[in-house]
Amino acid sequence: MKKAVRIYINGIVQGVFFRAFIKENAERYNTKGFVRNLEDGRIEVFLEGNPDDVNKMTELCKKGPKHAQIKNIEIKPEKFQNFKTFKVLHI
């Protein structure tokens, strides 16, 4: 059984290598999906894969890279979409 979530992260999360941090760890934990900056200053992460791996990635999203300051995180369950890779998207 697979799991998918969409995560919105608010705080000081842009300009601190957050997307690179998420991509590196997504590859480590074999999760697929994407990460992108949003125009309102948040970061959006879509993760899918094995439940344990998605849960590990969710915990990493709550911490972020060294210089991130997370104020709020919103996690929503999503429908599994069968992504083949993990990508950094640009608006």
PDB file of N, CA, C and O in Angstrom:
ATOM      1  N   MET A   1       0.841  -1.188   0.000  1.00  0.00           N
ATOM      2  CA  MET A   1       0.000   0.000   0.000  1.00  0.00           C
ATOM      3  C   MET A   1       0.879   1.243   0.000  1.00  0.00           C
ATOM      4  O   MET A   1       1.871   1.316   0.726  1.00  0.00           O
ATOM      5  N   LYS A   2       0.511   2.205  -0.810  1.00  0.00           N
ATOM      6  CA  LYS A   2       1.284   3.441  -0.941  1.00  0.00           C
ATOM      7  C   LYS A   2       0.584   4.580  -0.217  1.00  0.00           C
ATOM      8  O   LYS A   2      -0.612   4.515   0.070  1.00  0.00           O
ATOM      9  N   LYS A   3       1.354   5.623   0.073  1.00  0.00           N
ATOM     10  CA  LYS A   3       0.833   6.793   0.776  1.00  0.00           C
ATOM     11  C   LYS A   3       1.247   8.039   0.020  1.00  0.00           C
ATOM     12  O   LYS A   3       2.331   8.089  -0.561  1.00  0.00           O
ATOM     13  N   ALA A   4       0.376   9.053   0.025  1.00  0.00           N
ATOM     14  CA  ALA A   4       0.698  10.336  -0.604  1.00  0.00           C
ATOM     15  C   ALA A   4       0.202  11.467   0.297  1.00  0.00           C
ATOM     16  O   ALA A   4      -0.883  11.387   0.874  1.00  0.00           O
ATOM     17  N   VAL A   5       1.013  12.520   0.409  1.00  0.00           N
ATOM     18  CA  VAL A   5       0.643  13.706   1.187  1.00  0.00           C
ATOM     19  C   VAL A   5       1.099  14.964   0.471  1.00  0.00           C
ATOM     20  O   VAL A   5       2.067  14.959  -0.289  1.00  0.00           O
ATOM     21  N   ARG A   6       0.373  16.039   0.735  1.00  0.00           N
ATOM     22  CA  ARG A   6       0.774  17.370   0.267  1.00  0.00           C
ATOM     23  C   ARG A   6       1.062  18.183   1.520  1.00  0.00           C
ATOM     24  O   ARG A   6       0.258  18.209   2.451  1.00  0.00           O
ATOM     25  N   ILE A   7       2.210  18.844   1.538  1.00  0.00           N
ATOM     26  CA  ILE A   7       2.651  19.573   2.721  1.00  0.00           C
ATOM     27  C   ILE A   7       2.908  21.026   2.335  1.00  0.00           C
ATOM     28  O   ILE A   7       3.582  21.311   1.345  1.00  0.00           O
ATOM     29  N   TYR A   8       2.357  21.938   3.137  1.00  0.00           N
ATOM     30  CA  TYR A   8       2.630  23.363   2.968  1.00  0.00           C
ATOM     31  C   TYR A   8       3.439  23.813   4.172  1.00  0.00           C
ATOM     32  O   TYR A   8       3.046  23.577   5.315  1.00  0.00           O
ATOM     33  N   ILE A   9       4.565  24.458   3.917  1.00  0.00           N
ATOM     34  CA  ILE A   9       5.474  24.871   4.980  1.00  0.00           C
ATOM     35  C   ILE A   9       5.612  26.388   4.934  1.00  0.00           C
ATOM     36  O   ILE A   9       5.899  26.969   3.887  1.00  0.00           O
ATOM     37  N   ASN A  10       5.403  27.017   6.086  1.00  0.00           N
ATOM     38  CA  ASN A  10       5.436  28.462   6.194  1.00  0.00           C
ATOM     39  C   ASN A  10       6.526  28.876   7.178  1.00  0.00           C
ATOM     40  O   ASN A  10       6.801  28.161   8.142  1.00  0.00           O
ATOM     41  N   GLY A  11       7.140  30.019   6.937  1.00  0.00           N
ATOM     42  CA  GLY A  11       8.195  30.535   7.801  1.00  0.00           C
ATOM     43  C   GLY A  11       9.333  31.060   6.937  1.00  0.00           C
ATOM     44  O   GLY A  11       9.118  31.496   5.806  1.00  0.00           O
ATOM     45  N   ILE A  12      10.533  31.013   7.474  1.00  0.00           N
ATOM     46  CA  ILE A  12      11.715  31.371   6.674  1.00  0.00           C
ATOM     47  C   ILE A  12      12.161  30.082   5.991  1.00  0.00           C
ATOM     48  O   ILE A  12      12.967  29.314   6.517  1.00  0.00           O
ATOM     49  N   VAL A  13      11.605  29.876   4.797  1.00  0.00           N
ATOM     50  CA  VAL A  13      11.823  28.608   4.097  1.00  0.00           C
ATOM     51  C   VAL A  13      12.316  28.798   2.664  1.00  0.00           C
ATOM     52  O   VAL A  13      12.701  27.831   2.008  1.00  0.00           O
ATOM     53  N   GLN A  14      12.306  30.032   2.179  1.00  0.00           N
ATOM     54  CA  GLN A  14      12.840  30.283   0.840  1.00  0.00           C
ATOM     55  C   GLN A  14      14.190  30.972   0.987  1.00  0.00           C
ATOM     56  O   GLN A  14      14.367  31.848   1.834  1.00  0.00           O
ATOM     57  N   GLY A  15      15.147  30.560   0.144  1.00  0.00           N
ATOM     58  CA  GLY A  15      16.488  31.137   0.202  1.00  0.00           C
ATOM     59  C   GLY A  15      17.389  30.467   1.225  1.00  0.00           C
ATOM     60  O   GLY A  15      18.457  30.990   1.544  1.00  0.00           O
ATOM     61  N   VAL A  16      16.970  29.307   1.747  1.00  0.00           N
ATOM     62  CA  VAL A  16      17.773  28.586   2.741  1.00  0.00           C
ATOM     63  C   VAL A  16      18.055  27.146   2.286  1.00  0.00           C
ATOM     64  O   VAL A  16      18.330  26.271   3.106  1.00  0.00           O
ATOM     65  N   PHE A  17      17.982  26.918   0.981  1.00  0.00           N
ATOM     66  CA  PHE A  17      18.243  25.605   0.376  1.00  0.00           C
ATOM     67  C   PHE A  17      17.236  24.549   0.808  1.00  0.00           C
ATOM     68  O   PHE A  17      17.567  23.365   0.874  1.00  0.00           O
ATOM     69  N   PHE A  18      15.994  24.972   1.106  1.00  0.00           N
ATOM     70  CA  PHE A  18      14.955  24.044   1.543  1.00  0.00           C
ATOM     71  C   PHE A  18      14.618  23.048   0.439  1.00  0.00           C
ATOM     72  O   PHE A  18      14.508  21.850   0.703  1.00  0.00           O
ATOM     73  N   ARG A  19      14.452  23.525  -0.794  1.00  0.00           N
ATOM     74  CA  ARG A  19      14.092  22.619  -1.885  1.00  0.00           C
ATOM     75  C   ARG A  19      15.179  21.593  -2.135  1.00  0.00           C
ATOM     76  O   ARG A  19      14.880  20.419  -2.359  1.00  0.00           O
ATOM     77  N   ALA A  20      16.433  22.013  -2.102  1.00  0.00           N
ATOM     78  CA  ALA A  20      17.542  21.076  -2.304  1.00  0.00           C
ATOM     79  C   ALA A  20      17.590  20.050  -1.170  1.00  0.00           C
ATOM     80  O   ALA A  20      17.853  18.871  -1.406  1.00  0.00           O
ATOM     81  N   PHE A  21      17.338  20.502   0.052  1.00  0.00           N
ATOM     82  CA  PHE A  21      17.293  19.621   1.223  1.00  0.00           C
ATOM     83  C   PHE A  21      16.205  18.555   1.057  1.00  0.00           C
ATOM     84  O   PHE A  21      16.434  17.376   1.329  1.00  0.00           O
ATOM     85  N   ILE A  22      15.031  18.979   0.610  1.00  0.00           N
ATOM     86  CA  ILE A  22      13.922  18.043   0.420  1.00  0.00           C
ATOM     87  C   ILE A  22      14.234  17.061  -0.707  1.00  0.00           C
ATOM     88  O   ILE A  22      13.994  15.862  -0.567  1.00  0.00           O
ATOM     89  N   LYS A  23      14.766  17.562  -1.821  1.00  0.00           N
ATOM     90  CA  LYS A  23      15.069  16.671  -2.953  1.00  0.00           C
ATOM     91  C   LYS A  23      16.113  15.623  -2.556  1.00  0.00           C
ATOM     92  O   LYS A  23      15.957  14.441  -2.860  1.00  0.00           O
ATOM     93  N   GLU A  24      17.162  16.053  -1.886  1.00  0.00           N
ATOM     94  CA  GLU A  24      18.222  15.128  -1.465  1.00  0.00           C
ATOM     95  C   GLU A  24      17.659  14.028  -0.562  1.00  0.00           C
ATOM     96  O   GLU A  24      17.990  12.855  -0.734  1.00  0.00           O
ATOM     97  N   ASN A  25      16.823  14.398   0.384  1.00  0.00           N
ATOM     98  CA  ASN A  25      16.255  13.418   1.296  1.00  0.00           C
ATOM     99  C   ASN A  25      15.182  12.564   0.634  1.00  0.00           C
ATOM    100  O   ASN A  25      15.038  11.388   0.969  1.00  0.00           O
ATOM    101  N   ALA A  26      14.432  13.132  -0.291  1.00  0.00           N
ATOM    102  CA  ALA A  26      13.430  12.346  -1.023  1.00  0.00           C
ATOM    103  C   ALA A  26      14.109  11.220  -1.794  1.00  0.00           C
ATOM    104  O   ALA A  26      13.600  10.101  -1.849  1.00  0.00           O
ATOM    105  N   GLU A  27      15.250  11.518  -2.381  1.00  0.00           N
ATOM    106  CA  GLU A  27      15.994  10.482  -3.096  1.00  0.00           C
ATOM    107  C   GLU A  27      16.545   9.447  -2.125  1.00  0.00           C
ATOM    108  O   GLU A  27      16.555   8.255  -2.434  1.00  0.00           O
ATOM    109  N   ARG A  28      17.002   9.882  -0.962  1.00  0.00           N
ATOM    110  CA  ARG A  28      17.519   8.971   0.058  1.00  0.00           C
ATOM    111  C   ARG A  28      16.435   8.008   0.533  1.00  0.00           C
ATOM    112  O   ARG A  28      16.695   6.824   0.741  1.00  0.00           O
ATOM    113  N   TYR A  29      15.214   8.525   0.703  1.00  0.00           N
ATOM    114  CA  TYR A  29      14.111   7.706   1.218  1.00  0.00           C
ATOM    115  C   TYR A  29      13.208   7.150   0.119  1.00  0.00           C
ATOM    116  O   TYR A  29      12.140   6.607   0.402  1.00  0.00           O
ATOM    117  N   ASN A  30      13.639   7.287  -1.126  1.00  0.00           N
ATOM    118  CA  ASN A  30      12.921   6.709  -2.263  1.00  0.00           C
ATOM    119  C   ASN A  30      11.461   7.166  -2.328  1.00  0.00           C
ATOM    120  O   ASN A  30      10.565   6.372  -2.615  1.00  0.00           O
ATOM    121  N   THR A  31      11.236   8.455  -2.059  1.00  0.00           N
ATOM    122  CA  THR A  31       9.902   9.015  -2.243  1.00  0.00           C
ATOM    123  C   THR A  31       9.886   9.815  -3.539  1.00  0.00           C
ATOM    124  O   THR A  31      10.910  10.338  -3.979  1.00  0.00           O
ATOM    125  N   LYS A  32       8.723   9.898  -4.131  1.00  0.00           N
ATOM    126  CA  LYS A  32       8.556  10.589  -5.412  1.00  0.00           C
ATOM    127  C   LYS A  32       7.635  11.789  -5.227  1.00  0.00           C
ATOM    128  O   LYS A  32       6.949  11.900  -4.211  1.00  0.00           O
ATOM    129  N   GLY A  33       7.621  12.685  -6.207  1.00  0.00           N
ATOM    130  CA  GLY A  33       6.747  13.849  -6.164  1.00  0.00           C
ATOM    131  C   GLY A  33       7.479  15.105  -6.568  1.00  0.00           C
ATOM    132  O   GLY A  33       8.245  15.104  -7.532  1.00  0.00           O
ATOM    133  N   PHE A  34       7.243  16.201  -5.820  1.00  0.00           N
ATOM    134  CA  PHE A  34       7.879  17.469  -6.177  1.00  0.00           C
ATOM    135  C   PHE A  34       7.935  18.398  -4.972  1.00  0.00           C
ATOM    136  O   PHE A  34       7.256  18.191  -3.966  1.00  0.00           O
ATOM    137  N   VAL A  35       8.763  19.422  -5.104  1.00  0.00           N
ATOM    138  CA  VAL A  35       8.838  20.528  -4.144  1.00  0.00           C
ATOM    139  C   VAL A  35       8.920  21.804  -4.962  1.00  0.00           C
ATOM    140  O   VAL A  35       9.558  21.845  -6.014  1.00  0.00           O
ATOM    141  N   ARG A  36       8.256  22.861  -4.458  1.00  0.00           N
ATOM    142  CA  ARG A  36       8.342  24.148  -5.162  1.00  0.00           C
ATOM    143  C   ARG A  36       8.065  25.292  -4.200  1.00  0.00           C
ATOM    144  O   ARG A  36       7.361  25.134  -3.202  1.00  0.00           O
ATOM    145  N   ASN A  37       8.637  26.451  -4.525  1.00  0.00           N
ATOM    146  CA  ASN A  37       8.321  27.686  -3.818  1.00  0.00           C
ATOM    147  C   ASN A  37       6.974  28.179  -4.315  1.00  0.00           C
ATOM    148  O   ASN A  37       6.660  28.056  -5.499  1.00  0.00           O
ATOM    149  N   LEU A  38       6.177  28.739  -3.413  1.00  0.00           N
ATOM    150  CA  LEU A  38       4.926  29.371  -3.798  1.00  0.00           C
ATOM    151  C   LEU A  38       5.094  30.888  -3.731  1.00  0.00           C
ATOM    152  O   LEU A  38       5.944  31.397  -3.002  1.00  0.00           O
ATOM    153  N   GLU A  39       4.287  31.590  -4.488  1.00  0.00           N
ATOM    154  CA  GLU A  39       4.415  33.052  -4.557  1.00  0.00           C
ATOM    155  C   GLU A  39       4.148  33.721  -3.217  1.00  0.00           C
ATOM    156  O   GLU A  39       4.614  34.837  -2.984  1.00  0.00           O
ATOM    157  N   ASP A  40       3.403  33.060  -2.327  1.00  0.00           N
ATOM    158  CA  ASP A  40       3.094  33.666  -1.027  1.00  0.00           C
ATOM    159  C   ASP A  40       4.187  33.419   0.018  1.00  0.00           C
ATOM    160  O   ASP A  40       4.017  33.759   1.189  1.00  0.00           O
ATOM    161  N   GLY A  41       5.314  32.824  -0.411  1.00  0.00           N
ATOM    162  CA  GLY A  41       6.444  32.623   0.494  1.00  0.00           C
ATOM    163  C   GLY A  41       6.508  31.241   1.123  1.00  0.00           C
ATOM    164  O   GLY A  41       7.492  30.905   1.781  1.00  0.00           O
ATOM    165  N   ARG A  42       5.469  30.437   0.928  1.00  0.00           N
ATOM    166  CA  ARG A  42       5.481  29.077   1.461  1.00  0.00           C
ATOM    167  C   ARG A  42       6.200  28.138   0.507  1.00  0.00           C
ATOM    168  O   ARG A  42       6.513  28.493  -0.630  1.00  0.00           O
ATOM    169  N   ILE A  43       6.453  26.931   0.997  1.00  0.00           N
ATOM    170  CA  ILE A  43       6.957  25.847   0.152  1.00  0.00           C
ATOM    171  C   ILE A  43       5.895  24.766   0.125  1.00  0.00           C
ATOM    172  O   ILE A  43       5.292  24.443   1.149  1.00  0.00           O
ATOM    173  N   GLU A  44       5.672  24.211  -1.055  1.00  0.00           N
ATOM    174  CA  GLU A  44       4.740  23.096  -1.219  1.00  0.00           C
ATOM    175  C   GLU A  44       5.551  21.849  -1.542  1.00  0.00           C
ATOM    176  O   GLU A  44       6.440  21.873  -2.394  1.00  0.00           O
ATOM    177  N   VAL A  45       5.230  20.758  -0.846  1.00  0.00           N
ATOM    178  CA  VAL A  45       5.886  19.475  -1.079  1.00  0.00           C
ATOM    179  C   VAL A  45       4.811  18.435  -1.326  1.00  0.00           C
ATOM    180  O   VAL A  45       3.869  18.320  -0.543  1.00  0.00           O
ATOM    181  N   PHE A  46       4.940  17.677  -2.402  1.00  0.00           N
ATOM    182  CA  PHE A  46       4.060  16.529  -2.643  1.00  0.00           C
ATOM    183  C   PHE A  46       4.943  15.302  -2.553  1.00  0.00           C
ATOM    184  O   PHE A  46       5.919  15.173  -3.292  1.00  0.00           O
ATOM    185  N   LEU A  47       4.598  14.399  -1.643  1.00  0.00           N
ATOM    186  CA  LEU A  47       5.388  13.184  -1.422  1.00  0.00           C
ATOM    187  C   LEU A  47       4.512  11.958  -1.584  1.00  0.00           C
ATOM    188  O   LEU A  47       3.353  11.949  -1.168  1.00  0.00           O
ATOM    189  N   GLU A  48       5.074  10.928  -2.188  1.00  0.00           N
ATOM    190  CA  GLU A  48       4.373   9.652  -2.222  1.00  0.00           C
ATOM    191  C   GLU A  48       5.378   8.517  -2.251  1.00  0.00           C
ATOM    192  O   GLU A  48       6.502   8.668  -2.730  1.00  0.00           O
ATOM    193  N   GLY A  49       4.951   7.384  -1.731  1.00  0.00           N
ATOM    194  CA  GLY A  49       5.798   6.200  -1.666  1.00  0.00           C
ATOM    195  C   GLY A  49       5.318   5.281  -0.568  1.00  0.00           C
ATOM    196  O   GLY A  49       4.145   5.299  -0.194  1.00  0.00           O
ATOM    197  N   ASN A  50       6.234   4.473  -0.051  1.00  0.00           N
ATOM    198  CA  ASN A  50       5.893   3.588   1.056  1.00  0.00           C
ATOM    199  C   ASN A  50       5.576   4.429   2.287  1.00  0.00           C
ATOM    200  O   ASN A  50       6.241   5.436   2.529  1.00  0.00           O
ATOM    201  N   PRO A  51       4.569   4.034   3.072  1.00  0.00           N
ATOM    202  CA  PRO A  51       4.161   4.842   4.230  1.00  0.00           C
ATOM    203  C   PRO A  51       5.308   5.199   5.175  1.00  0.00           C
ATOM    204  O   PRO A  51       5.382   6.342   5.626  1.00  0.00           O
ATOM    205  N   ASP A  52       6.196   4.270   5.487  1.00  0.00           N
ATOM    206  CA  ASP A  52       7.304   4.571   6.400  1.00  0.00           C
ATOM    207  C   ASP A  52       8.213   5.654   5.833  1.00  0.00           C
ATOM    208  O   ASP A  52       8.647   6.549   6.559  1.00  0.00           O
ATOM    209  N   ASP A  53       8.499   5.574   4.535  1.00  0.00           N
ATOM    210  CA  ASP A  53       9.366   6.571   3.896  1.00  0.00           C
ATOM    211  C   ASP A  53       8.694   7.938   3.841  1.00  0.00           C
ATOM    212  O   ASP A  53       9.342   8.956   4.085  1.00  0.00           O
ATOM    213  N   VAL A  54       7.406   7.971   3.524  1.00  0.00           N
ATOM    214  CA  VAL A  54       6.672   9.239   3.483  1.00  0.00           C
ATOM    215  C   VAL A  54       6.628   9.847   4.890  1.00  0.00           C
ATOM    216  O   VAL A  54       6.769  11.061   5.044  1.00  0.00           O
ATOM    217  N   ASN A  55       6.437   9.021   5.903  1.00  0.00           N
ATOM    218  CA  ASN A  55       6.413   9.519   7.284  1.00  0.00           C
ATOM    219  C   ASN A  55       7.768  10.097   7.686  1.00  0.00           C
ATOM    220  O   ASN A  55       7.822  11.128   8.355  1.00  0.00           O
ATOM    221  N   LYS A  56       8.863   9.448   7.287  1.00  0.00           N
ATOM    222  CA  LYS A  56      10.203   9.971   7.579  1.00  0.00           C
ATOM    223  C   LYS A  56      10.415  11.325   6.898  1.00  0.00           C
ATOM    224  O   LYS A  56      10.973  12.248   7.491  1.00  0.00           O
ATOM    225  N   MET A  57       9.966  11.429   5.656  1.00  0.00           N
ATOM    226  CA  MET A  57      10.106  12.689   4.928  1.00  0.00           C
ATOM    227  C   MET A  57       9.246  13.786   5.561  1.00  0.00           C
ATOM    228  O   MET A  57       9.666  14.941   5.631  1.00  0.00           O
ATOM    229  N   THR A  58       8.059  13.432   6.016  1.00  0.00           N
ATOM    230  CA  THR A  58       7.190  14.402   6.675  1.00  0.00           C
ATOM    231  C   THR A  58       7.878  14.967   7.916  1.00  0.00           C
ATOM    232  O   THR A  58       7.816  16.170   8.170  1.00  0.00           O
ATOM    233  N   GLU A  59       8.527  14.108   8.680  1.00  0.00           N
ATOM    234  CA  GLU A  59       9.255  14.562   9.873  1.00  0.00           C
ATOM    235  C   GLU A  59      10.400  15.501   9.484  1.00  0.00           C
ATOM    236  O   GLU A  59      10.646  16.492  10.173  1.00  0.00           O
ATOM    237  N   LEU A  60      11.100  15.200   8.388  1.00  0.00           N
ATOM    238  CA  LEU A  60      12.176  16.080   7.915  1.00  0.00           C
ATOM    239  C   LEU A  60      11.622  17.439   7.473  1.00  0.00           C
ATOM    240  O   LEU A  60      12.267  18.469   7.668  1.00  0.00           O
ATOM    241  N   CYS A  61      10.430  17.437   6.879  1.00  0.00           N
ATOM    242  CA  CYS A  61       9.811  18.695   6.458  1.00  0.00           C
ATOM    243  C   CYS A  61       9.493  19.570   7.660  1.00  0.00           C
ATOM    244  O   CYS A  61       9.501  20.796   7.550  1.00  0.00           O
ATOM    245  N   LYS A  62       9.214  18.961   8.801  1.00  0.00           N
ATOM    246  CA  LYS A  62       8.902  19.720  10.020  1.00  0.00           C
ATOM    247  C   LYS A  62      10.144  20.400  10.584  1.00  0.00           C
ATOM    248  O   LYS A  62      10.034  21.388  11.310  1.00  0.00           O
ATOM    249  N   LYS A  63      11.335  19.872  10.252  1.00  0.00           N
ATOM    250  CA  LYS A  63      12.589  20.430  10.764  1.00  0.00           C
ATOM    251  C   LYS A  63      13.253  21.348   9.749  1.00  0.00           C
ATOM    252  O   LYS A  63      13.671  22.457  10.084  1.00  0.00           O
ATOM    253  N   GLY A  64      13.347  20.884   8.512  1.00  0.00           N
ATOM    254  CA  GLY A  64      13.965  21.669   7.453  1.00  0.00           C
ATOM    255  C   GLY A  64      15.479  21.702   7.565  1.00  0.00           C
ATOM    256  O   GLY A  64      16.053  21.118   8.484  1.00  0.00           O
ATOM    257  N   PRO A  65      16.133  22.391   6.619  1.00  0.00           N
ATOM    258  CA  PRO A  65      17.582  22.527   6.669  1.00  0.00           C
ATOM    259  C   PRO A  65      18.006  23.483   7.784  1.00  0.00           C
ATOM    260  O   PRO A  65      17.171  24.101   8.445  1.00  0.00           O
ATOM    261  N   LYS A  66      19.279  23.586   7.970  1.00  0.00           N
ATOM    262  CA  LYS A  66      19.878  24.314   9.093  1.00  0.00           C
ATOM    263  C   LYS A  66      19.321  25.728   9.309  1.00  0.00           C
ATOM    264  O   LYS A  66      19.013  26.086  10.446  1.00  0.00           O
ATOM    265  N   HIS A  67      19.184  26.532   8.263  1.00  0.00           N
ATOM    266  CA  HIS A  67      18.827  27.942   8.429  1.00  0.00           C
ATOM    267  C   HIS A  67      17.330  28.221   8.291  1.00  0.00           C
ATOM    268  O   HIS A  67      16.904  29.373   8.375  1.00  0.00           O
ATOM    269  N   ALA A  68      16.540  27.187   8.082  1.00  0.00           N
ATOM    270  CA  ALA A  68      15.085  27.378   7.977  1.00  0.00           C
ATOM    271  C   ALA A  68      14.493  27.646   9.354  1.00  0.00           C
ATOM    272  O   ALA A  68      14.965  27.123  10.363  1.00  0.00           O
ATOM    273  N   GLN A  69      13.456  28.468   9.376  1.00  0.00           N
ATOM    274  CA  GLN A  69      12.693  28.722  10.601  1.00  0.00           C
ATOM    275  C   GLN A  69      11.228  28.479  10.272  1.00  0.00           C
ATOM    276  O   GLN A  69      10.557  29.342   9.704  1.00  0.00           O
ATOM    277  N   ILE A  70      10.746  27.315  10.628  1.00  0.00           N
ATOM    278  CA  ILE A  70       9.396  26.921  10.273  1.00  0.00           C
ATOM    279  C   ILE A  70       8.414  27.442  11.316  1.00  0.00           C
ATOM    280  O   ILE A  70       8.567  27.206  12.515  1.00  0.00           O
ATOM    281  N   LYS A  71       7.399  28.158  10.827  1.00  0.00           N
ATOM    282  CA  LYS A  71       6.364  28.689  11.719  1.00  0.00           C
ATOM    283  C   LYS A  71       5.144  27.775  11.730  1.00  0.00           C
ATOM    284  O   LYS A  71       4.525  27.577  12.775  1.00  0.00           O
ATOM    285  N   ASN A  72       4.800  27.226  10.586  1.00  0.00           N
ATOM    286  CA  ASN A  72       3.589  26.422  10.478  1.00  0.00           C
ATOM    287  C   ASN A  72       3.765  25.378   9.379  1.00  0.00           C
ATOM    288  O   ASN A  72       4.415  25.629   8.364  1.00  0.00           O
ATOM    289  N   ILE A  73       3.181  24.217   9.596  1.00  0.00           N
ATOM    290  CA  ILE A  73       3.204  23.165   8.574  1.00  0.00           C
ATOM    291  C   ILE A  73       1.811  22.559   8.495  1.00  0.00           C
ATOM    292  O   ILE A  73       1.196  22.240   9.512  1.00  0.00           O
ATOM    293  N   GLU A  74       1.332  22.406   7.276  1.00  0.00           N
ATOM    294  CA  GLU A  74       0.006  21.840   7.032  1.00  0.00           C
ATOM    295  C   GLU A  74       0.195  20.579   6.193  1.00  0.00           C
ATOM    296  O   GLU A  74       0.826  20.622   5.137  1.00  0.00           O
ATOM    297  N   ILE A  75      -0.347  19.467   6.656  1.00  0.00           N
ATOM    298  CA  ILE A  75      -0.189  18.183   5.975  1.00  0.00           C
ATOM    299  C   ILE A  75      -1.567  17.664   5.589  1.00  0.00           C
ATOM    300  O   ILE A  75      -2.449  17.519   6.435  1.00  0.00           O
ATOM    301  N   LYS A  76      -1.738  17.388   4.303  1.00  0.00           N
ATOM    302  CA  LYS A  76      -3.027  16.896   3.803  1.00  0.00           C
ATOM    303  C   LYS A  76      -2.819  15.555   3.099  1.00  0.00           C
ATOM    304  O   LYS A  76      -1.910  15.426   2.278  1.00  0.00           O
ATOM    305  N   PRO A  77      -3.648  14.556   3.409  1.00  0.00           N
ATOM    306  CA  PRO A  77      -3.563  13.307   2.653  1.00  0.00           C
ATOM    307  C   PRO A  77      -3.971  13.554   1.199  1.00  0.00           C
ATOM    308  O   PRO A  77      -4.834  14.385   0.916  1.00  0.00           O
ATOM    309  N   GLU A  78      -3.349  12.834   0.302  1.00  0.00           N
ATOM    310  CA  GLU A  78      -3.624  12.993  -1.123  1.00  0.00           C
ATOM    311  C   GLU A  78      -3.827  11.631  -1.772  1.00  0.00           C
ATOM    312  O   GLU A  78      -3.514  10.592  -1.191  1.00  0.00           O
ATOM    313  N   LYS A  79      -4.350  11.662  -2.976  1.00  0.00           N
ATOM    314  CA  LYS A  79      -4.502  10.452  -3.778  1.00  0.00           C
ATOM    315  C   LYS A  79      -3.144  10.106  -4.392  1.00  0.00           C
ATOM    316  O   LYS A  79      -2.451  10.987  -4.900  1.00  0.00           O
ATOM    317  N   PHE A  80      -2.764   8.834  -4.346  1.00  0.00           N
ATOM    318  CA  PHE A  80      -1.504   8.382  -4.947  1.00  0.00           C
ATOM    319  C   PHE A  80      -1.548   8.626  -6.453  1.00  0.00           C
ATOM    320  O   PHE A  80      -2.508   8.245  -7.122  1.00  0.00           O
ATOM    321  N   GLN A  81      -0.495   9.267  -6.985  1.00  0.00           N
ATOM    322  CA  GLN A  81      -0.478   9.635  -8.404  1.00  0.00           C
ATOM    323  C   GLN A  81       0.586   8.905  -9.217  1.00  0.00           C
ATOM    324  O   GLN A  81       0.668   9.093 -10.431  1.00  0.00           O
ATOM    325  N   ASN A  82       1.399   8.080  -8.570  1.00  0.00           N
ATOM    326  CA  ASN A  82       2.402   7.262  -9.249  1.00  0.00           C
ATOM    327  C   ASN A  82       3.466   8.087  -9.978  1.00  0.00           C
ATOM    328  O   ASN A  82       3.793   7.808 -11.131  1.00  0.00           O
ATOM    329  N   PHE A  83       4.000   9.098  -9.301  1.00  0.00           N
ATOM    330  CA  PHE A  83       5.133   9.846  -9.856  1.00  0.00           C
ATOM    331  C   PHE A  83       6.311   8.894 -10.046  1.00  0.00           C
ATOM    332  O   PHE A  83       6.469   7.933  -9.294  1.00  0.00           O
ATOM    333  N   LYS A  84       7.123   9.164 -11.040  1.00  0.00           N
ATOM    334  CA  LYS A  84       8.285   8.312 -11.333  1.00  0.00           C
ATOM    335  C   LYS A  84       9.580   8.856 -10.740  1.00  0.00           C
ATOM    336  O   LYS A  84      10.544   8.112 -10.563  1.00  0.00           O
ATOM    337  N   THR A  85       9.604  10.163 -10.431  1.00  0.00           N
ATOM    338  CA  THR A  85      10.807  10.809  -9.918  1.00  0.00           C
ATOM    339  C   THR A  85      10.406  11.827  -8.853  1.00  0.00           C
ATOM    340  O   THR A  85       9.225  12.015  -8.564  1.00  0.00           O
ATOM    341  N   PHE A  86      11.414  12.477  -8.278  1.00  0.00           N
ATOM    342  CA  PHE A  86      11.179  13.623  -7.401  1.00  0.00           C
ATOM    343  C   PHE A  86      11.828  14.821  -8.060  1.00  0.00           C
ATOM    344  O   PHE A  86      13.009  14.778  -8.405  1.00  0.00           O
ATOM    345  N   LYS A  87      11.063  15.895  -8.239  1.00  0.00           N
ATOM    346  CA  LYS A  87      11.560  17.059  -8.964  1.00  0.00           C
ATOM    347  C   LYS A  87      11.428  18.338  -8.153  1.00  0.00           C
ATOM    348  O   LYS A  87      10.545  18.471  -7.307  1.00  0.00           O
ATOM    349  N   VAL A  88      12.328  19.273  -8.431  1.00  0.00           N
ATOM    350  CA  VAL A  88      12.206  20.644  -7.930  1.00  0.00           C
ATOM    351  C   VAL A  88      11.534  21.423  -9.051  1.00  0.00           C
ATOM    352  O   VAL A  88      12.077  21.547 -10.149  1.00  0.00           O
ATOM    353  N   LEU A  89      10.350  21.946  -8.763  1.00  0.00           N
ATOM    354  CA  LEU A  89       9.620  22.718  -9.760  1.00  0.00           C
ATOM    355  C   LEU A  89       9.860  24.203  -9.551  1.00  0.00           C
ATOM    356  O   LEU A  89      10.116  24.649  -8.432  1.00  0.00           O
ATOM    357  N   HIS A  90       9.775  24.965 -10.634  1.00  0.00           N
ATOM    358  CA  HIS A  90       9.956  26.409 -10.576  1.00  0.00           C
ATOM    359  C   HIS A  90       8.702  27.071 -11.096  1.00  0.00           C
ATOM    360  O   HIS A  90       8.126  26.640 -12.095  1.00  0.00           O
ATOM    361  N   ILE A  91       8.280  28.122 -10.413  1.00  0.00           N
ATOM    362  CA  ILE A  91       7.042  28.834 -10.817  1.00  0.00           C
ATOM    363  C   ILE A  91       7.313  29.607 -12.094  1.00  0.00           C
ATOM    364  O   ILE A  91       6.419  30.276 -12.612  1.00  0.00           O
TER     365      ILE A  91
END
